[in-house]
């Protein structure tokens, strides 16, 4: 039995590898914008969880005998959900708005047991306090390209770590996958974490 990650995220892969697991990477090709448009009036947590469910369900059919994990992360700031900025200009604008503020990084998880007999659908929240970053550093960071594909326009584990003053909650969640939530899910399914370690 394997752990299958319905994602192409290098950060999620790194989390699992550092935790002793070599997952199968199989990114789910879903229309995120269409789904978010349908759920525009839903609470932030529901929107993020819906994305994770769609990803897991899309991939689970191909891996019926494995653990499938669908995740999606977004930043909730000033009551607005923010995904990946995608462009340098959007990244700069976001950082000028979010510096000095505190937001919540929400990661929706859908973890499906073999045979689709059980699933856990939950969101993990981590509070992020952004530093008072200079305009020059914001522009330099945006031009590295690092934050363009990251929810909230930042990374914690790389260059973006310079610009985060404080986190409260699960640090692995900020990287895109909550190890505590995954551990509890595996226990609920009747497995041990160590069952999936590389030997």
ABEGO torsion letter per residue (X at the ends): XBBBBBBABAAAAAAAAAAGBBBBBBBBBBBAAAAAAAAAABBAAAAAAAAAAAAAAAAAAABAABBBBBBBBBBBBGGBBBBBAGBAAAAAAAAAAABGBBBBBBBBBBBBBBGGABBBBBBBBBBBBBBBBBAAAAAAAAAAGAAAABBGGBBAABAAAAABABBBEBAAAAAGBBAAAAAAAAAAAGBBAAAABBX
